[in-house]
Amino acid sequence: MNTPALIALGWAGLAGGFSAVALARLSRRAPTLATQALPSVLLLRPVDAPTPRELENLASPIDYAGPLEQVVLSPYRPRLPEGVRWLPSDPLSPNRKVGHLLYALDTLDVRGRVVLAVDADVAVTGALVEGLASPLVAGAALSTAAPTPVGAVDAAGRAMAGLLRYTHHSFRALHAMSAGAPAVCGKALGLSARAVEELRGLSDHIGEDLELAKRLHARGLDVALSPAPAWVPMASATSWRVPLERFTRWMQVLASHRPGLYPTVPLLFTPTVPLVLLAAALGEPGVGVAVAALVVVRTLLSLRLSALSRLPGEARRGHALTDWLTGEVLLLVAFGASLTRQGLVTWRGHTYALQAGGRMVRVASQWSGGPG
């Protein structure tokens, strides 16, 4: 067996072992929290210009049995149902979501209440509220939930859903395989007083969720994953530009926050298609068997993740058998695009220079005469 074949064989074995460990960890029975009285919850929903789908999410009733106040934070008053409060907020910080949250926490009375922050594109359920709030009551510094896209109908939407639901980039898999600071998604967070204290220093950061988890972990504090997912209803039509831009930016953020983890994306998270092509080109039976084994293990992992993220009434396997592979391809393309954009990120219409830890410094156009 020649050197390229040995490299391919080692790569397939490493990626397959990584998937097998993730599958084993995700197959363990999750610990259950002790039954306790449901806490009073302050649910903050930061949003700048809500879409019709986000307005539907904000108007949907939340079946939480405990005391709950939902407050929408936005510059302009959106159309809201009775019982949902609006707090005018128009922060000047580069990270407007963090700015919204800090303004609300300084304005509203949070005493005796658990603070949750959930993006407007999430359809909040009572199970999600309880899943985020209970770990904080039990002593965790931060809680998060796995974003779970639902209702995708076109190819781009299914690829994005496949990536976040059925691959190693699912936040359930990332949380299970985290070495060091746990993986956190800022779409749905539960914030302790200590987390809020750390959040105050992150209004000029992108990927503030990653940095927040890193800082809390460094202080020996717990970060918990909600057993309930954060359902994200998908638009009926999704342009390929949307997921490509989003995940390219995610890869740039990863390079800024976790530079040691960034090179593992093609090695461990998206190896299947490159290895299949390499096995076909080499024609080595041993490499072919190893790559076939990798495909089997990745398919089993996708089915396990599908079972953990199934929407009530959804088909048992959904699109897990196929969409995990398109999700991997999407992330691989995004990783490749991020290689050409190191150091700069475009976010919310502005371009920033990225520094270590995701800190953003505004880059002014050479024709603008400078910022402001």
C-alpha positions as CSV (number, residue, x, y, z in Angstrom):
1,M,0.0,0.0,0.0
2,N,1.5,3.3,-1.1
3,T,1.8,6.5,1.0
4,P,-1.4,8.2,-0.2
5,A,-3.4,5.1,0.5
6,L,-1.9,4.9,4.0
7,I,-2.8,8.5,4.7
8,A,-6.3,7.9,3.4
9,L,-6.6,4.8,5.6
10,G,-5.5,6.7,8.7
11,W,-7.8,9.6,7.9
12,A,-10.8,7.3,7.5
13,G,-9.9,5.5,10.7
14,L,-9.5,8.7,12.7
15,A,-12.8,10.2,11.4
16,G,-14.7,6.9,11.9
17,G,-13.4,6.6,15.5
18,F,-14.4,10.2,16.2
19,S,-18.0,9.4,15.0
20,A,-18.1,6.1,16.9
21,V,-17.2,7.9,20.2
22,A,-19.9,10.6,19.5
23,L,-22.4,7.9,18.8
24,A,-21.6,6.1,22.0
25,R,-21.8,9.2,24.1
26,L,-25.1,10.3,22.5
27,S,-26.5,6.8,23.2
28,R,-26.1,7.2,27.0
29,R,-29.2,8.0,29.0
30,A,-29.2,11.7,29.8
31,P,-29.3,12.5,33.6
32,T,-32.6,13.9,34.8
33,L,-32.9,16.9,37.1
34,A,-34.7,16.5,40.4
35,T,-38.3,17.7,40.2
36,Q,-38.8,21.1,41.6
37,A,-41.1,24.1,41.5
38,L,-41.0,25.9,38.2
39,P,-39.1,29.2,38.6
40,S,-40.3,32.6,37.6
41,V,-38.9,33.4,34.2
42,L,-38.0,36.6,32.4
43,L,-37.8,35.7,28.7
44,L,-35.9,38.3,26.6
45,R,-36.4,38.3,22.8
46,P,-33.9,40.7,21.0
47,V,-34.7,41.5,17.4
48,D,-34.1,44.5,15.1
49,A,-36.4,44.0,12.1
50,P,-38.6,41.0,12.6
51,T,-39.6,38.9,9.6
52,P,-43.2,37.7,9.3
53,R,-42.0,34.2,10.5
54,E,-40.4,35.8,13.5
55,L,-43.5,37.8,14.3
56,E,-45.4,34.5,14.3
57,N,-42.9,33.0,16.7
58,L,-43.2,36.0,19.0
59,A,-47.0,35.7,19.0
60,S,-47.1,31.9,19.6
61,P,-48.4,31.0,23.1
62,I,-45.8,29.3,25.4
63,D,-47.1,26.4,27.4
64,Y,-45.0,27.0,30.5
65,A,-46.8,26.3,33.7
66,G,-44.7,28.7,35.9
67,P,-44.7,32.5,36.0
68,L,-43.4,33.9,32.7
69,E,-42.9,37.4,31.3
70,Q,-41.9,37.7,27.7
71,V,-40.2,41.0,26.6
72,V,-39.4,41.9,23.0
73,L,-36.4,44.2,22.7
74,S,-36.3,46.2,19.4
75,P,-35.9,49.8,18.1
76,Y,-39.5,49.9,16.8
77,R,-42.7,48.4,18.3
78,P,-43.6,45.2,16.3
79,R,-47.1,43.8,16.1
80,L,-47.4,41.8,19.3
81,P,-50.2,40.0,21.0
82,E,-51.6,41.0,24.4
83,G,-49.4,39.8,27.2
84,V,-46.1,40.2,25.3
85,R,-44.3,43.4,26.4
86,W,-42.1,45.6,24.2
87,L,-39.1,47.5,25.5
88,P,-37.7,50.1,23.1
89,S,-34.0,49.4,22.6
90,D,-31.6,50.7,20.0
91,P,-28.0,49.9,21.1
92,L,-24.9,51.4,19.5
93,S,-22.6,48.5,20.3
94,P,-21.2,46.4,17.4
95,N,-23.0,43.3,18.7
96,R,-26.5,44.6,18.9
97,K,-28.0,41.5,20.5
98,V,-25.6,41.8,23.4
99,G,-26.5,45.5,23.5
100,H,-30.2,44.8,23.6
101,L,-29.8,42.2,26.4
102,L,-27.6,44.5,28.6
103,Y,-30.0,47.4,28.2
104,A,-32.9,45.2,29.3
105,L,-31.0,43.7,32.2
106,D,-30.2,47.3,33.4
107,T,-33.8,48.5,32.9
108,L,-36.0,45.6,34.0
109,D,-36.4,44.1,37.5
110,V,-34.8,40.7,37.4
111,R,-34.9,40.0,41.1
112,G,-36.2,36.5,41.9
113,R,-36.4,35.6,38.2
114,V,-34.4,33.3,35.9
115,V,-33.3,35.2,32.8
116,L,-33.5,33.6,29.4
117,A,-32.5,35.1,26.1
118,V,-34.0,33.5,22.9
119,D,-33.7,34.8,19.4
120,A,-36.9,35.7,17.5
121,D,-36.4,33.0,14.9
122,V,-36.9,30.3,17.6
123,A,-40.4,29.0,18.3
124,V,-40.3,28.9,22.1
125,T,-42.1,26.0,23.9
126,G,-42.7,25.4,27.5
127,A,-40.3,22.5,27.4
128,L,-37.5,24.8,26.1
129,V,-38.2,27.4,28.9
130,E,-38.0,24.7,31.5
131,G,-35.0,23.0,29.9
132,L,-33.1,26.3,30.0
133,A,-34.3,27.5,33.4
134,S,-33.9,24.3,35.5
135,P,-30.1,23.9,35.1
136,L,-29.7,27.5,36.3
137,V,-31.8,26.8,39.4
138,A,-29.6,23.7,40.0
139,G,-26.4,25.8,39.9
140,A,-25.3,26.0,36.3
141,A,-23.8,29.3,35.2
142,L,-25.1,29.1,31.7
143,S,-27.6,26.9,29.8
144,T,-28.1,26.5,26.1
145,A,-30.2,24.5,23.6
146,A,-29.5,22.8,20.3
147,P,-30.9,24.9,17.4
148,T,-33.1,22.5,15.4
149,P,-34.4,23.7,12.0
150,V,-37.8,22.3,11.1
151,G,-40.0,22.5,8.0
152,A,-37.3,22.7,5.4
153,V,-38.6,21.9,1.9
154,D,-36.0,23.0,-0.6
155,A,-32.4,21.8,-1.2
156,A,-30.7,24.7,0.6
157,G,-33.0,24.5,3.6
158,R,-32.6,20.8,3.9
159,A,-28.8,21.1,3.7
160,M,-28.8,23.6,6.5
161,A,-31.2,21.5,8.6
162,G,-29.1,18.4,7.8
163,L,-26.0,20.1,9.0
164,L,-27.5,21.3,12.3
165,R,-29.6,18.2,13.0
166,Y,-27.8,15.1,11.6
167,T,-24.0,15.7,11.6
168,H,-21.2,16.4,14.0
169,H,-22.1,20.1,13.7
170,S,-25.3,19.4,15.6
171,F,-25.0,21.1,18.9
172,R,-25.9,17.9,20.6
173,A,-23.0,16.2,19.1
174,L,-20.7,19.2,19.7
175,H,-21.7,19.3,23.3
176,A,-21.1,15.5,23.7
177,M,-17.6,15.8,22.1
178,S,-16.5,19.1,23.7
179,A,-13.0,19.1,25.0
180,G,-12.7,22.0,27.3
181,A,-15.3,24.7,27.1
182,P,-18.6,23.2,26.0
183,A,-20.2,24.1,22.6
184,V,-22.8,26.8,23.0
185,C,-25.3,28.3,20.6
186,G,-26.5,31.8,21.4
187,K,-30.0,31.3,19.8
188,A,-31.3,30.2,23.2
189,L,-29.5,30.9,26.5
190,G,-30.1,30.8,30.2
191,L,-28.1,33.5,32.0
192,S,-27.0,33.3,35.6
193,A,-25.8,36.5,37.4
194,R,-22.2,35.4,36.8
195,A,-22.9,34.9,33.0
196,V,-24.4,38.4,32.8
197,E,-21.3,39.8,34.5
198,E,-19.1,38.2,31.9
199,L,-21.5,39.2,29.1
200,R,-21.0,42.9,29.9
201,G,-17.5,42.7,28.4
202,L,-18.6,41.1,25.1
203,S,-20.7,43.9,23.4
204,D,-17.9,44.3,20.8
205,H,-17.5,40.6,20.1
206,I,-18.9,38.3,17.5
207,G,-19.5,34.7,18.7
208,E,-20.1,36.1,22.2
209,D,-21.7,32.7,23.0
210,L,-18.4,30.9,22.4
211,E,-16.4,33.4,24.4
212,L,-18.9,33.4,27.2
213,A,-18.7,29.7,27.6
214,K,-14.9,29.8,27.4
215,R,-14.7,32.4,30.2
216,L,-17.2,30.6,32.4
217,H,-15.5,27.2,31.9
218,A,-12.1,28.8,32.8
219,R,-13.6,29.8,36.1
220,G,-14.7,26.2,36.8
221,L,-18.4,27.0,36.2
222,D,-20.9,24.6,34.6
223,V,-22.5,25.1,31.2
224,A,-25.6,22.9,30.7
225,L,-27.4,21.7,27.5
226,S,-31.2,21.7,27.6
227,P,-32.8,18.4,26.9
228,A,-35.4,20.3,24.8
229,P,-34.3,21.7,21.5
230,A,-34.8,25.2,20.2
231,W,-37.1,24.7,17.2
232,V,-36.3,27.0,14.3
233,P,-39.1,27.1,11.7
234,M,-37.6,27.4,8.2
235,A,-38.7,29.7,5.4
236,S,-40.6,28.0,2.5
237,A,-37.9,29.0,0.1
238,T,-34.2,29.4,1.0
239,S,-31.5,30.8,-1.2
240,W,-28.2,28.9,-1.1
241,R,-26.6,32.3,-0.3
242,V,-28.2,32.3,3.1
243,P,-26.6,29.1,4.6
244,L,-23.3,29.7,2.7
245,E,-22.9,33.2,4.2
246,R,-24.0,32.1,7.6
247,F,-21.7,29.1,7.9
248,T,-18.8,30.8,6.3
249,R,-19.1,33.5,9.0
250,W,-19.3,30.7,11.6
251,M,-16.1,29.3,10.3
252,Q,-14.4,32.7,10.6
253,V,-15.7,33.0,14.1
254,L,-14.4,29.6,15.0
255,A,-10.9,30.5,13.6
256,S,-10.9,33.6,15.8
257,H,-12.2,31.9,19.0
258,R,-10.7,28.4,18.7
259,P,-7.8,28.4,16.2
260,G,-6.7,25.0,17.3
261,L,-10.2,23.5,16.5
262,Y,-10.5,25.2,13.1
263,P,-8.3,22.8,11.1
264,T,-10.3,19.8,12.4
265,V,-13.3,20.8,10.4
266,P,-12.2,19.1,7.1
267,L,-10.4,16.4,9.1
268,L,-13.1,15.2,11.4
269,F,-16.4,17.1,10.7
270,T,-16.6,17.0,6.8
271,P,-14.3,14.1,5.7
272,T,-16.8,11.9,3.9
273,V,-17.0,13.2,0.4
274,P,-13.2,13.9,0.1
275,L,-12.5,10.4,1.4
276,V,-15.0,8.7,-1.0
277,L,-13.4,10.5,-3.9
278,L,-9.9,9.6,-2.7
279,A,-10.9,6.0,-2.3
280,A,-12.2,5.9,-5.8
281,A,-9.1,7.5,-7.2
282,L,-6.7,5.2,-5.3
283,G,-8.6,1.9,-6.0
284,E,-7.1,0.3,-2.9
285,P,-9.6,-2.3,-1.4
286,G,-8.4,-1.5,2.2
287,V,-9.1,2.2,1.8
288,G,-12.5,1.4,0.3
289,V,-13.5,-0.8,3.2
290,A,-12.4,1.9,5.7
291,V,-14.4,4.6,3.9
292,A,-17.4,2.4,3.7
293,A,-17.2,1.8,7.4
294,L,-17.0,5.5,8.0
295,V,-20.2,6.1,5.9
296,V,-22.0,3.4,8.0
297,V,-21.0,4.9,11.3
298,R,-21.9,8.5,10.1
299,T,-25.3,7.2,9.0
300,L,-25.9,5.6,12.4
301,L,-24.9,8.8,14.1
302,S,-27.3,10.7,11.9
303,L,-30.1,8.3,12.9
304,R,-29.3,8.7,16.5
305,L,-29.3,12.5,16.2
306,S,-32.6,12.3,14.3
307,A,-34.2,10.4,17.2
308,L,-32.9,13.1,19.7
309,S,-34.2,16.0,17.6
310,R,-37.5,14.7,16.2
311,L,-40.4,17.1,16.1
312,P,-43.7,15.6,17.5
313,G,-45.5,14.0,14.5
314,E,-42.4,14.0,12.3
315,A,-41.5,10.9,10.4
316,R,-39.2,8.5,12.4
317,R,-36.2,9.0,10.2
318,G,-37.1,12.2,8.4
319,H,-34.4,13.1,6.0
320,A,-31.6,11.9,8.2
321,L,-30.4,9.2,5.8
322,T,-29.5,11.6,3.1
323,D,-29.3,15.2,4.5
324,W,-26.4,14.5,6.8
325,L,-24.2,14.2,3.7
326,T,-25.5,17.4,2.0
327,G,-25.0,19.1,5.4
328,E,-21.3,17.9,5.4
329,V,-20.8,19.3,1.9
330,L,-22.3,22.6,2.9
331,L,-19.9,23.0,5.8
332,L,-17.0,21.9,3.7
333,V,-17.8,24.6,1.1
334,A,-18.2,27.2,3.9
335,F,-14.8,26.2,5.4
336,G,-13.2,26.6,2.0
337,A,-14.8,30.0,1.5
338,S,-13.6,31.1,5.0
339,L,-10.0,30.4,4.1
340,T,-10.1,33.4,1.7
341,R,-11.6,35.7,4.3
342,Q,-9.4,35.4,7.3
343,G,-9.2,38.5,9.5
344,L,-12.3,40.2,8.2
345,V,-16.0,39.5,8.7
346,T,-19.0,41.2,7.3
347,W,-21.9,41.2,9.7
348,R,-25.2,43.2,9.7
349,G,-24.0,45.3,6.8
350,H,-20.6,46.3,8.3
351,T,-17.1,45.0,7.9
352,Y,-15.0,44.3,11.0
353,A,-11.4,43.2,11.6
354,L,-11.5,40.1,13.8
355,Q,-9.1,39.8,16.7
356,A,-8.5,37.0,19.1
357,G,-11.6,35.9,21.0
358,G,-13.9,37.3,18.4
359,R,-13.4,41.0,19.2
360,M,-14.5,43.2,16.3
361,V,-12.9,46.5,15.2
362,R,-14.9,48.4,12.6
363,V,-13.2,48.8,9.3
364,A,-14.1,52.1,7.5
365,S,-14.3,52.2,3.8
366,Q,-11.4,54.1,2.2
367,W,-14.0,56.4,0.5
368,S,-16.0,57.1,3.6
369,G,-13.6,59.5,5.4
370,G,-13.7,57.2,8.4
371,P,-16.4,56.0,10.7
372,G,-19.2,58.4,11.7
